[in-house]
Amino acid sequence: MGEIVNLNRARKARDKAADKAVAVANRAAHGRTKAQREAADTERDRAARLLDGAKRED
């Protein structure tokens, strides 16, 4: 026979794991200082300009 599983505990454990994953994503998105966000924006803009400058015209 298989192992007996308490379905309530299994459901709650699954939900808790999903909530932890959402929390990790939220911390990554919202847990930065203003200076870090601005630095990331500046770096993203610089990379976009560099890529646009390297395009060849047909």
C-alpha positions in Angstrom: 0.0 0.0 0.0 1.0 3.6 -0.5 1.7 6.2 2.1 -1.2 7.9 3.7 -1.2 11.6 2.9 -3.2 14.3 4.7 -4.7 16.2 1.8 -5.2 19.4 3.9 -1.5 19.4 4.9 -0.5 18.7 1.3 -2.7 21.5 -0.1 -1.4 24.0 2.5 2.2 23.1 1.9 1.7 23.6 -1.9 0.0 27.0 -1.3 2.8 28.0 1.1 5.5 27.1 -1.5 3.6 29.1 -4.2 3.3 32.1 -1.8 7.1 32.0 -1.1 7.8 32.0 -4.8 5.6 35.1 -5.2 7.4 36.8 -2.2 10.8 36.1 -3.8 9.7 37.8 -7.0 8.2 40.7 -5.2 11.4 41.2 -3.1 13.4 41.3 -6.4 11.0 43.8 -8.0 10.3 46.1 -5.1 13.0 45.5 -2.6 15.5 47.8 -4.2 16.5 51.4 -3.2 15.8 54.3 -5.4 19.5 54.5 -6.3 19.6 50.9 -7.4 16.5 51.3 -9.5 17.9 54.4 -11.2 21.2 52.6 -11.8 19.5 49.7 -13.4 17.4 52.0 -15.6 20.5 53.9 -16.7 22.3 50.7 -17.5 19.3 49.4 -19.5 19.1 52.7 -21.5 22.9 52.6 -22.1 22.7 49.0 -23.4 19.7 49.9 -25.7 21.6 52.9 -27.1 24.7 50.7 -27.7 22.6 48.1 -29.5 20.9 50.7 -31.6 24.2 52.3 -32.5 25.5 49.0 -33.8 22.7 48.4 -36.2 23.5 48.4 -39.9 21.4 50.1 -42.4 20.3 48.2 -45.6 
